[in-house]
Amino acid sequence: MTEALKKVAVITGAGSGLGAATARRFHRDGWTLVLGDLRAEGVGALAQELGATALTCDVADEDQVAALVAAAVERHGRLDCMINNAGILGAIGPVGRTPARDFNRVLDIMVSGVFYGTKHAANAMGEDGGVILNTASLARIGAWANHSYTTAKHAVVELTRSTAVELASRGIRVNALAPGNVVTGMTSSLSGGKKAAHDRALARNPVPYVCTADDIADAFAYLAGPSARGITGQVLVIDSGLSTAVVPPAYHQAEDRFVD
Ligand SMILES: NC(=O)c1ccc[n+]([C@@H]2O[C@H](COP(=O)([O-])OP(=O)(O)OC[C@H]3O[C@@H](n4cnc5c(N)ncnc54)[C@H](O)[C@@H]3O)[C@@H](O)[C@H]2O)c1
């Protein structure tokens, strides 16, 4: 991207994991960045490294999301891409013991947060249109032992699809990414460390490869770029084949036989 074409992106949950990798990738591609995260420390250090703007922002609070988007427009005069990425794992466990406040907090962050980001980004995007990208999950495809997370990621996909249809006439494309297991702070804390998270994912993936945050960042960069100009309302699954495998990969290596 040349200086003359410099475009502006806002990324939420940019302080670590997929959001941070995406910020680095967009920076390399020449984007001007406004980064938001609930935790000031990580996003502040990254913004300093990339020469970006950092704002502390709880995406569950509409005013804070509006302020994040407004900062992009006030400082840089435009908004071209909004990445609604912030998320938490939230309440894990049996539905009968899930506290309502925990369930609702997950939906506030991962459903309302995406709605606020989409709403304020769409209002801020000008005649050139733009791109809105949402982080969904494989939990959108199959149920997972985390009811609030599964519910939220299904909702993110349907919000992606419905807003994609409405905003298409304004030249705004809306798509989602559904990562499989990527080793980040989120998955490491669930699995008991980075190595355990990696090994657990590797054992389940048909492709013997665990996608990295950089793989997800590359996909965000593709969907934000002109090569994806005809793509909207879609969910791009990046999971080393995990969601396609109804049976474990080893099943296909079983002894040859014909069963009648
Ligand atoms: N890592 C994976 O395997 C995986 C798979 C599928 C989907 N995802 C999704 O990717 C996104 C990023 O997750 P990650 O794996 O990079 O995890 P992560 O924990 O490394 O990063 C999440 C970031 O979001 C921030 N955040 C949390 N709550 C926030 C809030 N209310 N407002 C603003 N920021 C907030 C955190 O501070 C953190 O910096 C999430 O939406 C997650 O559900 C991750």
Ligand as a Chemical Component Dictionary entry (heavy atoms), coordinates in Angstrom:
data_LIG
# 
_chem_comp.id                   LIG 
_chem_comp.type                 NON-POLYMER 
_chem_comp.pdbx_formal_charge   0 
_chem_comp.three_letter_code    LIG 
# 
loop_
_chem_comp_atom.comp_id 
_chem_comp_atom.atom_id 
_chem_comp_atom.alt_atom_id 
_chem_comp_atom.type_symbol 
_chem_comp_atom.charge 
_chem_comp_atom.model_Cartn_x 
_chem_comp_atom.model_Cartn_y 
_chem_comp_atom.model_Cartn_z 
_chem_comp_atom.pdbx_ordinal 
LIG N1  N1  N 0  -7.309  -18.542 20.019 1  
LIG C1  C1  C 0  -8.190  -19.304 19.404 2  
LIG O1  O1  O 0  -7.966  -20.498 19.209 3  
LIG C2  C2  C 0  -9.497  -18.731 18.938 4  
LIG C3  C3  C 0  -10.322 -19.555 18.188 5  
LIG C4  C4  C 0  -11.528 -19.065 17.723 6  
LIG C5  C5  C 0  -11.886 -17.756 18.004 7  
LIG N2  N2  N 1  -11.072 -16.974 18.756 8  
LIG C6  C6  C 0  -11.506 -15.604 18.999 9  
LIG O2  O2  O 0  -10.461 -14.724 18.668 10 
LIG C7  C7  C 0  -10.624 -13.507 19.384 11 
LIG C8  C8  C 0  -9.291  -13.121 20.003 12 
LIG O3  O3  O 0  -8.931  -14.114 20.946 13 
LIG P1  P1  P 0  -7.425  -14.543 21.226 14 
LIG O4  O4  O 0  -7.338  -15.997 21.041 15 
LIG O5  O5  O -1 -6.510  -13.646 20.485 16 
LIG O6  O6  O 0  -7.369  -14.309 22.792 17 
LIG P2  P2  P 0  -6.470  -13.331 23.683 18 
LIG O7  O7  O 0  -6.947  -13.543 25.067 19 
LIG O8  O8  O 0  -5.043  -13.505 23.359 20 
LIG O9  O9  O 0  -6.885  -11.874 23.165 21 
LIG C9  C9  C 0  -8.153  -11.316 23.445 22 
LIG C10 C10 C 0  -7.980  -9.836  23.685 23 
LIG O10 O10 O 0  -9.291  -9.266  23.877 24 
LIG C11 C11 C 0  -9.202  -8.367  24.982 25 
LIG N3  N3  N 0  -10.515 -8.202  25.607 26 
LIG C12 C12 C 0  -11.174 -9.065  26.399 27 
LIG N4  N4  N 0  -12.341 -8.542  26.789 28 
LIG C13 C13 C 0  -12.423 -7.310  26.230 29 
LIG C14 C14 C 0  -13.390 -6.278  26.250 30 
LIG N5  N5  N 0  -14.509 -6.386  26.990 31 
LIG N6  N6  N 0  -13.148 -5.152  25.543 32 
LIG C15 C15 C 0  -12.003 -5.006  24.843 33 
LIG N7  N7  N 0  -11.049 -5.941  24.774 34 
LIG C16 C16 C 0  -11.257 -7.087  25.467 35 
LIG C17 C17 C 0  -8.194  -8.993  25.926 36 
LIG O11 O11 O 0  -7.655  -8.036  26.838 37 
LIG C18 C18 C 0  -7.160  -9.548  24.954 38 
LIG O12 O12 O 0  -6.137  -8.610  24.662 39 
LIG C19 C19 C 0  -11.757 -13.741 20.386 40 
LIG O13 O13 O 0  -12.956 -13.196 19.875 41 
LIG C20 C20 C 0  -11.850 -15.256 20.433 42 
LIG O14 O14 O 0  -13.119 -15.691 20.826 43 
LIG C21 C21 C 0  -9.875  -17.424 19.230 44 
# 
loop_
_chem_comp_bond.comp_id 
_chem_comp_bond.atom_id_1 
_chem_comp_bond.atom_id_2 
_chem_comp_bond.value_order 
_chem_comp_bond.pdbx_ordinal 
LIG N1  C1  SING 1  
LIG C1  O1  DOUB 2  
LIG C1  C2  SING 3  
LIG C2  C3  SING 4  
LIG C2  C21 DOUB 5  
LIG C3  C4  DOUB 6  
LIG C4  C5  SING 7  
LIG C5  N2  DOUB 8  
LIG N2  C6  SING 9  
LIG N2  C21 SING 10 
LIG C6  O2  SING 11 
LIG C6  C20 SING 12 
LIG O2  C7  SING 13 
LIG C7  C8  SING 14 
LIG C7  C19 SING 15 
LIG C8  O3  SING 16 
LIG O3  P1  SING 17 
LIG P1  O4  DOUB 18 
LIG P1  O5  SING 19 
LIG P1  O6  SING 20 
LIG O6  P2  SING 21 
LIG P2  O7  DOUB 22 
LIG P2  O8  SING 23 
LIG P2  O9  SING 24 
LIG O9  C9  SING 25 
LIG C9  C10 SING 26 
LIG C10 O10 SING 27 
LIG C10 C18 SING 28 
LIG O10 C11 SING 29 
LIG C11 N3  SING 30 
LIG C11 C17 SING 31 
LIG N3  C12 SING 32 
LIG N3  C16 SING 33 
LIG C12 N4  DOUB 34 
LIG N4  C13 SING 35 
LIG C13 C14 SING 36 
LIG C13 C16 DOUB 37 
LIG C14 N5  SING 38 
LIG C14 N6  DOUB 39 
LIG N6  C15 SING 40 
LIG C15 N7  DOUB 41 
LIG N7  C16 SING 42 
LIG C17 O11 SING 43 
LIG C17 C18 SING 44 
LIG C18 O12 SING 45 
LIG C19 O13 SING 46 
LIG C19 C20 SING 47 
LIG C20 O14 SING 48 
# 
